[in-house]
Structure formats: C-alpha cells, structure tokens
Amino acid sequence: MGIVETETSRSGRRFPCGKIVGEAMTIASDLVKQLREQTGAGIMECKKALSETNGDFAKAVEWLRERGLAAAQKKASREAREGIIEVYSHAGNRLGVMVEVNCETDFVARMPEFRELAHDLALHIASNAPTYVRREDVPQSVVSEQLEKFRAEAIAEGKKPEIAERIAAGRLEKFFQDHVLLEQAFVKDDKVKVKDLITEAIARIGENIVVRRFARYQLGEE
C-alpha cells in the first residue's frame, strides 16, 4: 500500500490530494466527501472531477464549476413558471421590496436553498436600488440619451470625437452596472455579479431560475 500525499489549503487545513506514491492514483474517500461538501456536486461527479484533474482539489473545484455553469447555460432557455414572491421589509418598515423569482417546479420552489436565494435578491434590491432587471429591459431611448450625455461630457473634457465615443461606451457599461439588477455586484460579495450568483444556483439546483420582476418602495419616495 502506498502513502497518501497531503496538501495544505489556503486556510491552513491539510487534506489528501488523492495521489498515491509509488502506485497508480486512487481517489481518497474523504477527499471526495470534502469536495462534495464544498461544491454540492454528486459523489460520481466529484470522483470524476478528481480523476480528470489528477487528484488536484483546487482544479477539481474549478472543473466542477465550469461543468456546472455550462449546464446552467443550457437550462437558461427552459420555461420557469413556478417559484415564489419574496417580500422583504427593512428595519423600521421604511423600505420594502417584492421580487418574483421563478423556477421550473414547485419542488424546487420549496427548497431552502432557492428561498435563501430569493431572500438574498430582495435584500440586494433593498440595498442597491436597481431600476431594471436585465440590460435588455432598458428602453432604447434611455440608452441613446445616456450615450449622448456621456459623449458630450467627454467632448467637454477636451477629448477627440473618436476617443469620446470609446469613453461614452465605457460609461454606458458603468450605467448598466449601476442600474441593472443582473449586472450589479452582489451586496454580500462584490466580486460576484448578481447574474453569476443566479447562474451558479442554477448549476447547483439543476433548474432554470429567472428573476421575473421586482418592486422597491421607500417611504416618502415618488
């Protein structure tokens, strides 16, 4: 029997890397268990991920993530008519949010993970006050108006027309990131966009998930 090598994670914990010194590689069961707990993937998927990456835990996590996101993209066209309407009221009842989040089946709509996602989305909307769900929802008249404004600002700053055009396009992208829910950085982790948060949930849960609409009310606001 060979010796199971170990590696050290960023947190300082040591875990088996799945490599067997002096023998053909086998996958340690506790490594499969740890990968499953971290990613939520099935046992066979975890074993395959570790096999495909020669027992490298970090690469196995990324392999599963990429595989899951690819599968999520395929599910994006599937009809989602079930789901919940999440209602969130901020402390003092001075701000409230309603958001409709859809999935494919009533079974998933009852899952704690799906409900937690809906709650997080309501919390994010309360905090970041988006105006639109997706960039396609922004009226073309608004897009044209913003582009013209950004172009004029760049010209006023002394930029040449061709440079002003590129600056305007960049500022329009920032406008989308500020005002479109799916393009915003998630309130609990600014390294993740809301659309990526949803895509990763689709990959884990296995059904299409869609934010249908939302409403945000703040006391005294028009």
Secondary structure, 3 states (H helix, E strand, C coil): CCEEEEEECCCCCEEEEEEEECCCCCCCHHHHHHHHHHHCCCHHHHHHHHHHCCCCHHHHHHHHHHHHHHHHHHHCCCCCCEEEEEEEECHHHCEEEEEEEEECCHHHHCCHHHHHHHHHHHHHHHHHCCCECCHHHCCHHHHHHHHHHHHHHHHHCCCCHHHHHHHHHHHHHHHHHHHEHHHCEECCEEEEEHHHHHHHHHHHHCCCCEEEEEEEEECCCC
